[in-house]
Amino acid sequence: MPTIHIDARELRVELTAAEQIWGLHRSLSIPAENIVGAQPLEKRWWFGLGWRIPGSMIPGVVIAGTYIQRGDKAYVSWMRGTEPLQINLTGHKYSRVVVGVKDAKGHADAINAALTEC
């Protein structure tokens, strides 16, 4: 499961070695000025992801990689047993990042609070 760190300058999403392999991506570092907010996602959140280029998917088990569709580019690292947390971005190569965490609402609240403190 990814580890999320946020401070006044950036948000870091530290991926495990397995997550890096599944998603074909290293850990992410996102400048705070590119973060719009964060939110937990509802059931069946993956239906609007678009095309996976590159990455891996075993439905209901793992969804990882870069997903694109018209006007949207998302990086996803989610595994069964975790809650999806979406981090909304602007002015970044991704328009959103979705990661699987234990407490999506708690993480979203912490990220949103850190953004209002900046």
C-alpha positions, 0 to 999 in steps of 0.5 A, spaced: 500 500 500 502 506 498 505 511 503 502 518 502 506 524 505 504 531 505 507 538 507 507 545 504 511 544 498 509 537 496 505 531 496 509 524 496 506 518 494 511 512 496 509 506 492 512 499 494 516 495 489 510 491 487 506 497 486 512 500 482 512 493 477 504 493 477 504 500 475 510 501 471 512 507 475 516 510 480 514 513 486 510 520 485 512 527 487 507 532 486 508 540 488 503 543 492 501 548 487 498 543 482 494 539 488 486 542 487 484 537 493 483 530 494 476 525 495 475 518 497 471 514 491 465 510 490 464 503 488 465 502 481 470 508 481 474 504 475 469 504 470 471 511 467 478 510 467 479 509 459 485 506 456 490 503 460 497 505 457 502 502 460 500 498 466 496 492 469 489 490 471 486 484 474 479 486 475 477 486 482 484 485 484 489 490 482 488 496 477 495 500 476 498 504 471 496 510 466 489 511 464 487 516 458 481 518 455 479 525 452 481 530 457 483 526 462 490 522 464 490 518 471 495 514 474 492 509 478 495 504 484 490 500 487 489 493 490 484 489 493 483 490 500 484 498 500 479 504 499 480 508 493 483 515 494 483 520 488 488 526 488 485 532 483 491 535 480 492 541 475 498 544 471 501 537 472 502 531 467 496 527 470 489 530 472 488 525 477 492 520 481 488 514 484 491 510 490 489 505 494 489 506 502 486 504 508 482 510 510 481 514 504 476 519 507 482 520 513 487 521 507 483 526 503 481 530 509 489 531 511 490 533 504 485 538 504 487 541 510 494 541 508 492 545 502 488 550 506 494 551 511 499 553 505 
